[in-house]
Structure formats: C-alpha cells, structure tokens
Amino acid sequence: MARGASEVGLTEALKMLIEVAVFSAVIYVVLRFLRETRGAGVVRGLSLILTLAIITFTVLINLLDLRHLEVVFTALTNITILGLIIVFQPEIRRAIVHLGESPIFARFRRETRTVPRLLRGVARLSKDRVGALIAIERDASLADLTASGIRIDAEVNSYLVESIFVRSSPLHDGAIVIRDNRIEAAKCLLPLSESTDINQRLGTRHRAAVGLSEESDALAIVVSEETGAISFALNGKLMHDVALEELEQTMEAVLGLRREV
C-alpha cells in the first residue's frame, strides 16, 4: 500500500516537473524571438512574474488539491495571455517575421530593389546637399515612431525619397521610416542620443540617428545639409562621412537583402 502511494506521489511530481518545463520552454522561445524588440525589457519582466506565479500556484494546487483555486487560476491565466497578445501584437508580428528571416529560410528570400533605389536617392541628396534622415526597420518594431509622423505607405522610390526631403516639402523635417521595403511614414520624430562621444559639430540629424540605433537595431542613414556627407548609425555607433559603396555593403549585410540585377 505504501509502495503504491509512493508511486502515485512520484507520478504527480513528474507531471508537475513536466508542466513547469513546458511553461519554461515556451517562455524561453518567446524571449528568444523578442530579445531584439523595443518591448523586450517589459516582456522579460512580465515573463519572470508570470513564471513565478505559475510555479507557485501549480505547486499549491497539486500539493494541497485546491480545485477551486485551480478554476480561478486557469481563468485568470487565459485572460492574461489574451491581454499580452493584444498589448504586444507589434512585437509578436516582428517575431514571426524574424522567424521567416532565419537562415533556414534564406534560400526562399526574394531579391529586392530597395537597396539600389534608396542608394540612388541618397546619392542625389548628397550631391545637392539636401539634409535627410532615413530609418530602416529591422527586427525591433518602430511602430511607435511611425505613429508620430505622417503615414505614406508607398514603395521605396529614389524620386519619392528626394521629394520628401527637399526644403520646400512640408515633410522634410524629421525622418522617414522604411519597413518591409516600403516607406511607412515621414516627418517622424526620433529619440536624441545623449552620448558625449558624438562630434559637437554634427547636427540634430546625426544625434537622432545614433539615438535610434541605441534604442533599437534599426539602421539610420544621414545626409548632412551643410556638407552633403553620408553617415549611418548602427548599434549605437556612428560611421561618419562614408563612401556610397560602404553604405551599400552595410545595407546588404545587415538587412539580408540582395540587389536585383
């Protein structure tokens, strides 16, 4: 009899361990996908709280056979999961896109004309010394930044990029945000970096480009209005006055895009 009770206890303990392991695995996978997003810190904090709550309630329910608490806990868990899905919808979307951009699916990626079209626009802006600020979204969502600007939702076109930044355009202040090979919005406000390493002679556009790259994994491109110099910011670092060829190589490398010939 004692042996049978012992076996039942071991079985219950094993089930509990399996449940905790499954929850932990799911949370780990979610964090892996969201680690590059701007909401990753919030997600980590919520995940830690939820993990501790799940473990605590699971142990109490199984050890003390609290069936009424189990009903309430299950209902609250379902509501919480639904709420998180709604709140973090942009991050979940980017996670799914990130999965599709995995090296496993690299051979299925389509070539794009985004890079050469954007480069042609940047080259002409540089030649005419027209200031410009371009943010290219990668894994981290820039939805909150596009909300601050004017929605465009147009395919990337070098002439459209130029027309946005000419001085007579009402959209020339701020940045354009490019998402999924489309100009999502213009006149967007970017966060300014407070780094003291930025050359004081550089303007607000350069500081905004660095600020964006500090808070996200986006690639920010700057054209100086004073000199026409081309710069780009990535991972909190500013590469100033680069050649067009260097910008092209960087874009193709970090965006995972191939030029269409």
C-alpha positions in Angstrom: 0.0 0.0 0.0 2.8 2.4 1.0 4.6 1.4 -2.2 1.5 2.3 -4.3 1.1 5.6 -2.6 4.8 6.3 -3.2 4.5 5.6 -6.9 1.5 7.9 -7.2 3.4 10.6 -5.5 6.3 10.2 -7.9 4.0 10.3 -10.8 2.4 13.5 -9.6 5.8 15.1 -9.0 6.9 14.1 -12.5 3.8 15.6 -14.0 4.4 18.8 -12.2 8.0 18.9 -13.4 6.9 18.4 -17.0 4.3 21.2 -16.7 7.0 23.6 -15.3 9.4 22.5 -18.1 6.8 23.1 -20.8 6.0 26.6 -19.4 9.7 27.4 -19.2 10.4 26.3 -22.7 7.5 28.4 -24.1 8.7 31.5 -22.3 12.3 30.9 -23.4 11.2 30.6 -27.1 9.2 33.8 -26.8 12.0 35.7 -25.3 14.4 34.4 -27.9 12.2 35.9 -30.6 11.5 39.2 -28.8 15.0 39.8 -27.4 15.7 42.5 -30.1 12.5 44.3 -29.9 12.0 47.6 -28.0 9.5 45.9 -25.7 11.9 43.1 -24.7 12.6 44.6 -21.3 8.9 44.8 -20.4 8.4 41.2 -21.7 11.2 39.8 -19.6 9.8 41.4 -16.5 6.3 40.2 -17.1 7.6 36.7 -18.1 9.5 36.5 -14.8 6.5 37.5 -12.8 4.2 35.0 -14.7 6.8 32.2 -14.3 7.0 32.7 -10.6 3.2 32.8 -10.3 2.7 29.7 -12.4 5.2 27.7 -10.4 3.8 28.9 -7.1 0.2 28.2 -7.9 1.0 24.9 -9.7 2.8 23.6 -6.6 0.0 24.8 -4.2 -2.8 23.3 -6.4 -1.1 20.0 -6.8 0.1 19.6 -3.2 -3.0 20.9 -1.4 -5.6 19.8 -4.0 -7.0 23.3 -4.2 -9.5 22.7 -7.0 -11.4 26.0 -6.6 -8.2 27.9 -6.8 -7.3 25.9 -9.9 -10.5 27.1 -11.7 -9.8 30.7 -10.8 -6.1 30.4 -11.8 -7.0 28.9 -15.2 -9.5 31.6 -16.0 -7.0 34.4 -15.0 -4.2 32.7 -17.0 -6.4 32.7 -20.1 -7.3 36.3 -19.7 -3.7 37.3 -19.1 -2.4 35.5 -22.2 -5.1 37.2 -24.3 -4.2 40.6 -22.9 -0.5 40.1 -23.6 -1.2 39.0 -27.2 -3.2 42.3 -27.7 -0.6 44.5 -26.0 2.4 43.0 -27.7 0.9 42.5 -31.1 3.6 44.5 -32.9 6.4 42.6 -31.2 4.7 39.2 -31.9 4.4 40.2 -35.6 8.1 41.1 -35.7 8.9 37.8 -34.0 7.1 35.9 -36.7 8.9 38.0 -39.4 12.2 37.3 -37.7 11.4 33.6 -37.8 10.8 33.9 -41.6 14.2 35.7 -41.9 16.0 32.8 -40.3 19.0 31.4 -42.2 16.9 28.2 -42.6 14.6 30.1 -45.0 17.3 32.2 -46.6 17.2 30.5 -49.9 13.5 31.4 -50.2 14.1 35.1 -49.8 13.2 37.3 -52.8 15.6 39.8 -54.2 14.7 43.4 -53.7 15.3 46.8 -55.5 15.1 48.7 -52.2 18.9 49.0 -51.7 19.8 50.4 -55.2 16.7 52.7 -55.2 17.5 54.1 -51.8 21.1 54.5 -52.7 20.3 56.5 -55.8 18.1 58.8 -53.8 20.8 59.2 -51.1 23.5 59.9 -53.7 21.5 62.7 -55.3 20.6 64.2 -51.9 24.3 64.2 -51.0 25.2 65.8 -54.3 22.7 68.6 -53.9 23.4 68.9 -50.1 19.9 68.3 -49.1 19.6 67.1 -45.5 18.0 63.7 -44.9 17.3 61.2 -42.1 16.2 57.7 -43.0 15.4 54.9 -40.5 15.2 51.3 -41.8 13.4 49.0 -39.5 14.9 45.5 -38.9 13.7 43.2 -36.1 12.7 45.9 -33.5 9.4 47.5 -34.3 9.4 51.2 -35.0 5.6 51.4 -34.9 5.6 54.0 -32.0 7.9 56.2 -34.1 5.8 56.0 -37.3 2.8 57.0 -35.2 4.5 60.4 -34.6 4.8 61.1 -38.3 2.7 61.3 -41.5 1.7 57.9 -43.0 3.0 57.3 -46.5 2.8 53.6 -47.1 4.5 53.7 -50.6 7.1 51.5 -52.3 10.6 52.8 -51.9 11.4 55.1 -54.9 14.5 57.3 -55.2 12.5 60.2 -56.6 9.9 60.0 -53.7 12.8 60.0 -51.2 14.2 63.1 -52.8 10.9 64.9 -53.0 10.2 64.3 -49.3 13.5 65.9 -48.1 13.7 68.9 -50.4 13.5 72.1 -48.4 10.2 73.2 -49.9 8.5 69.9 -48.8 6.3 70.1 -45.6 7.6 66.6 -44.8 11.3 67.4 -44.9 11.8 67.8 -41.1 12.2 64.5 -39.2 12.8 61.1 -40.6 11.2 58.7 -43.0 10.8 55.1 -41.7 11.2 52.2 -44.1 9.5 48.9 -43.2 9.3 45.8 -45.3 10.7 47.6 -48.4 8.1 50.4 -48.1 8.2 53.9 -46.9 5.9 53.6 -43.9 5.8 57.2 -42.7 7.6 60.6 -43.0 8.2 63.5 -40.6 8.8 61.0 -37.8 10.5 62.1 -34.5 13.5 60.0 -33.4 15.0 59.9 -29.9 18.1 62.0 -29.5 21.2 60.4 -28.1 22.8 61.9 -25.0 26.2 60.4 -25.8 29.2 62.7 -25.3 31.2 60.8 -27.9 29.3 62.4 -30.8 31.2 65.2 -32.5 29.7 68.5 -31.4 30.0 69.9 -34.9 27.4 67.3 -36.1 23.8 68.3 -36.1 20.5 67.1 -34.7 20.0 64.5 -37.5 23.2 62.7 -36.5 22.3 62.7 -32.9 18.8 61.4 -33.7 20.3 58.6 -35.9 22.6 57.5 -33.0 19.7 57.8 -30.5 17.5 55.4 -32.6 20.4 52.9 -33.0 20.9 52.9 -29.3 17.3 52.0 -28.6 16.7 49.6 -31.4 18.5 47.5 -34.0 17.4 49.9 -36.9 19.8 51.2 -39.5 19.7 55.0 -39.6 21.1 56.9 -42.6 22.0 60.6 -42.5 22.8 63.1 -45.3 24.4 66.3 -44.0 22.7 69.5 -45.2 26.0 71.5 -44.7 28.5 69.2 -46.4 26.5 66.5 -48.2 28.4 63.9 -46.3 26.7 60.5 -45.9 26.7 58.8 -42.5 25.0 55.9 -40.9 24.3 54.7 -37.3 24.1 51.1 -36.2 24.1 49.5 -32.7 24.8 52.9 -31.1 27.8 53.7 -33.3 28.0 56.4 -35.9 30.0 56.0 -39.1 30.6 59.5 -40.4 31.3 60.6 -44.0 31.3 57.2 -45.6 31.5 56.3 -49.3 28.4 55.2 -51.0 29.9 51.8 -51.6 30.5 51.3 -47.9 26.9 52.2 -47.1 25.7 49.8 -49.8 27.8 46.9 -48.3 26.4 47.7 -44.9 22.8 47.8 -46.0 23.1 44.5 -47.8 24.8 42.9 -44.9 22.6 44.0 -42.0 19.3 43.9 -44.0 19.9 40.5 -45.5 19.0 41.8 -49.0 20.4 41.1 -52.4 20.3 43.6 -55.2 18.2 42.7 -58.2 20.1 43.0 -61.4 
